[in-house]
Amino acid sequence: MSDRPSHGSRVRIVAKIGTSSLTDERGRIDEAAVAKLAADVATVAAAGHQVIVVSSGAISAGLPPLAGILGQDGRRPTDLPTLQAVAAVGQHRLMATWDGALSRHRLVPGQVLLAPLDFVHRQQYLHARQTLERLLDLGVVPIVNENDAVADDEIRFGDNDRLAALVAHLVRADVLVLLTDTPGLLTADPRFDATASLIEEVREVDAELELVAAGTGSERGSGGMASKLAAAKIAAWSGVRAVIAAADRPGVLADAVSDVAGVGTVVRPHDRWLPARKLWIAFAVGAKGTVVVDDGARAALVSGGRSLLPAGVTGVTGAFVAGDAVEIATAGGVFAKGLARHGAATIERWAGRQSADLPPDVDHEVIHRDDLVVLP
């Protein structure tokens, strides 16, 4: 962990807008909504700030021209190949809408499609940063989306909230603005509780708050308040202030930059931040199993910054393979997460054994310290 760099008086904003805020009741791209956010971008750009837009909506943009062929009454398909095909049709249509809206303010958009590997492999990570930095230097507004046409697991949960948080870390943003169709995180679901009120500030995202945010997205989208809170948690550990706010709020980006009270739910950043790879491991990739360790191994991992060796392993749950993310736990619960160097069967067979008792021609580490993060 280390201190984040400063941009001086210029503020760098990552603004994410979800499908539910970009589409109308029929699920079609709402050009007025895009135009509204484009005007907000233009306002903060005119003040000398830099904006990256993370935009959902490729699938929604691709549905209308394929409606007659798909025969699903305009509903969002559920199978992966069809989702990818629809996204391929819709991505350029979505960009055309952004191009038209931003050009009215003499702003030029640039399309950037990212995939999870861009955040895992250092060279790809640095290349993505270099591209985005150069676009910002040229005065271009990057429009970022997942590469849905070729994505695998990612398209099934379509979590652009999480992508936006990782982009905020990537470009060392000052503010992450997660735009949605509610004023922010509320104390309860307003559809069932008329007394629900806005939670204006969050200092620490805890289990109780995550329970409040739990729920599903709209029919047109695939995220929800839970994914936005998870993204804000990633941002907090990136040293980035996060704001969950209504997309239709007038001047929402300018208010978020100025930290105006009541702009939405503000999640304050921590004073220390995690490197990108460890952010990904901790918050962005799902665990496929659990490696249970003894107290001595826990101390070595938490205080000693060591790799996990088989001698400290007492048990394994789950059917994970080498490269999968796993939780690391003691009897007291989960305390770390990492990428397994071996599959569950191998680790279980090696559990409790010293390195001298293992085959000499294989890597003995269960999880290398570079692939392990002690959970905040």
N, C-alpha and C positions, 0 to 999 in steps of 0.2 A: 504494500500500500504506500501511496505517496500523494503529495499535493498536486492538484490539477493546475494546468497552465491557465493564464488569464488572457482575455481578448481586449483588455482595456475597457474603454467606454462603449465599444461596439458589442452588441449582444448577438449571440448566435442561437437561433431558435430552430428546433425540430418540431414541426406541427403535423400531427397525424389526424386524418379524418377518415371515419369509418363508413362502411357501406350504408348503414342505416341513416347517416347524415347526408349522404350524397345521392340518395335515390328517393323517388316518389312512392306513392302508395302501390303502384303497379310494379315497383322494382326497377324502374328505368332511371338512368342517370338524370338527376335534377340539375339542369344547366344553371338555374338561378342560385342554387346552393354553391356550385363551383364558382360562379361569378362573385358571390359574396365573400368566399374565402380568398379568392384572387385579389379582391379589393383590400382585404385585411392584410394580405402579404405585401401589397403595394404600399400601404401606409407605413408599415414598419421598415420596409426597404428604403422608403424615402427619408426615414429618420437615420439612415446609415447602418441599419442592422442587416444581418444575413438570415435567410430562411431556407430550410429544406422541408419540403412537403412529402410526407409519407401517405400515399393515397391508396385506399382500397377502391374497389369498384370495377375491376376488370371483368369479373364474371357477370356482374349485373349489366355492364355495357355490351357484353357479348350475347346475352340472351335474346334481345329483340330480333336481330337478323336471323337467328336460328330457331325462333319459336315454332315456325311452321314445320320445320324438319324434326325437331325434338318431340313435338306433340305432347308437351307436359303442361299445357295451359299456362305457360310463362313461369312456372315454378322453378326454383333453383334445383338442378339435378343433384344427385347424391353420390354417384359413382365417380371414381377418380379419373378415368380416361375422358369422360364427358366434361367434367369440370375443367380439365386441362385444355381440352379443345375449345370450350367456350371462352376460357381466359385468353387463349391465343387470338381468338377473333376479337375479343373485347379490349385488349390492352391498347392497341393503336387507336381505337375509337375513344377510349378514356383520355389518352394523351392529346388527341385532337381537340377534345373539350377543354382541357387545361390550356392548350396552346391558344385557343380562341379567347379564353377568359383573361389570361395573363397578357396577351398581346395588346389588349385594350388599354393596359397600363404601361405599355412599352417595356414589358418584361419578357424575357426569353426563357422557356422551360427546357430542361434537359432530362431525358429519361434515364433512370438508373435502376436496373433490375438486379436484386441481390438474392443470394441463397445462403443457407446456414454455413456452408463451408467457407464462405467469405469471412466469417467471424472466428473460425476455428484454426485455419492455417495461416500462419503469420504473413507469408508473402502475399497471399490473397487479401488479407486484412489491410496490409500496408498499401497495396495497389488500389483497393476500394477507397481508402482514405485519400490517397493522392488524387484520384479522379474527382472525388467530391470537393476537395480543397481547391482544385484548379477551376472547377465549375463556379464555385463561390467567388474566386478571385476575378473571374471573367464577368461577374454580375449576373450569372445564370441562376435560375431557381431550379434546383434539382427536384425532380418528381420521382420518388422512390417507391418501389413496390417489390413484393416477393416475385421471383421468377416462376409464377404459377404454372406456366405452360409446361415446365419440365420438373417442377418440384415434386417431392414424394410425400412424406408424412405431413409436411408443413401445410399443404393445401387443404388437408382434412380438418385442421383447426384454424387455418387462415389467420394466424395471430399477428397481424400487422402492428398491434400495440407493442408486442414484445420486440418486433423488428425495429420499431421506432425508437425504443429505449436503447437497443444495441447501436443504432445509428447515432443516437445522441452521444453515446460513449465514444464511438468511432471518430466523430468530428470534434470532440471536446466541446459539446454544446453547453450553453449556460442554462437554457430552459427547454423542457420537453412539454409540449402542449398536446394533450390527448382530447380531441374534440368528439363529442358524442351528442345524443339527442336528449340528454338530461342536464340540469345545471351543475352536476358533479356527483360525488358520492353522497347519498342520502342516508339518514339514520334507519330507514326502512323502505320497503318497496311501496312507492306512492300509489300503485294500482290497488293495493290492499290496505294501506294505512294512510289515512288522510292527514295524520299528524307528522308525517315524514318531513324532516328538515335537512338542510344542507350542512354537511360537515366541512367547515371552511379550512381547517388546517390539521395536518397529520404530522406528528414528529417521528413516529415509529409505526411501521406496518406490522401489526401483530395478528395472532390467530383470531381474536375477537373481531377485529376490523375486516379480516378476510371473510369471516362468516357473514358479516353484514353485506359484503359485496357479492357474495355467492349468487349465482344465477346464470341464465343463458342469454344469448344475444337475441336480436330481433330475427324475424323470419328472413329478412333480406340480407342480414349480416351473419357473422360467425363468431364475433367476439362478444363481450359483455363487460359489466363493471368489474367482475373478478379479474379479467385479463388486463384491464386498465390499471387496477391496483397492483397487479403483479408487475406490470411495466413500470409503474411509478416506483416500486420497490427496487427494481434494477437500476433505475435512474438515481435513486437515493444513494446507492452504493457505487455510482459513477461520479458522485459529486454534483449531480445535476438536479436543479429544482424542477419538480413536475407539477403540472396543473391539469386537472381533469375538469373540463368546462363544456358549456353548451356551444355547439357549432353555430347556432343562429344568434348568439349574443352579439350585439353591435360592438365592433372594435375589440373583439375578444383577444386577438394576438397582442395588440398594443397594451391592453390591460394586463395581460399575463406578463409581458416584458416589464411593466412598471410595478408589478406585484400589487395591483389594486385589490383592496379588501373585497371579498365577495365575488371575485371573478369566477371562482369555482372551488374545487377542493385542491388545496396546495399541499403537496408532500415535500417536506423540507429535506435537503440533502444531508448526508453524513459528512463529517469533516475529513474522513479518510475514504479512499476509493479502491476498488478491486481492479486488477488488470482484466482486459477483455476476455481472455481465454477462461479465466476463473469465474468471471461473470456468467459466461456461457454455461459452464459446468454447473454452477450453483443454481441458476435461475431459469435457464432457457432450454435445457434438454431434460427430458423425463427419465427418471430412474427405472431400470428394468429389474432391479433386485436389490438385495441387502447383503452386505458382508458384516458379520458380527465379530467384534474384537474384544480382547480383554482390556482391563484398565491400564496395563503397562503400555499396550499399543496406543491406546487413546492419548496417554500422556506424551508419547513420542511424536504423535501426529500433531497434537495441539500445541505443545510447548517446544518441542524439539525440531519441528519442521521436517520430519523424516518421511521417507517413503514407507508404505505399508508392506511388511514382509509376512510370509505364511506363518511364522512362529507366533504372531500375535492374533491370528484368526481362530475363532472358536466355532464358527458356523456360517452357513450360506443359505439364503432363500432366494427363489426366483430362478428362471431359466435363461440367464443372460449369456452373451458371448463376448469374446475379446473386443474391446472398443466401446462397449455399452457403458452408459452411466449407471452407477450403483450408489446407494446410500451406505454410509458406514455408521454402525451403531454399537452401543454397549447395552447392558441391561437397563441403563437409564434413558435410552432413547437415541435417536439419530443425532449425530453431532457433526458429520462431514459428508462430503459427496465427492466422487471421483470417477475416472474412466478406468475400467478394469483392463489389465494387461492379459488376462486369461479368462476363459469361460468358467461358468459356475461349477461344472463338474471337476475341472482341474483344481480350482481353488479349494473346493471341499475335500478333495483327495489329499491336498498338501497341508490342510489346516493343522496348525500346531507344530509343524515340522521345522527344524533348523535348515538353513541354506546348505550346510554340509551334507545333509541327508537327501537332497534333491538332485535331479539329473544335472550334470555340470554344463551341458550345452544349451540350456534355455535360460531365459530371463526369469529370475526368481522373484522379482517384485510383483506383488499383487496389484498395487496402484503406485505409480511414481509420484513423487511430491509435486512435480510440475503439472500433473493431471489431477491434483487433489486440492480441495478447498474446505477449510473449516467453516461451517455455516455461521453467518452472523447471527 
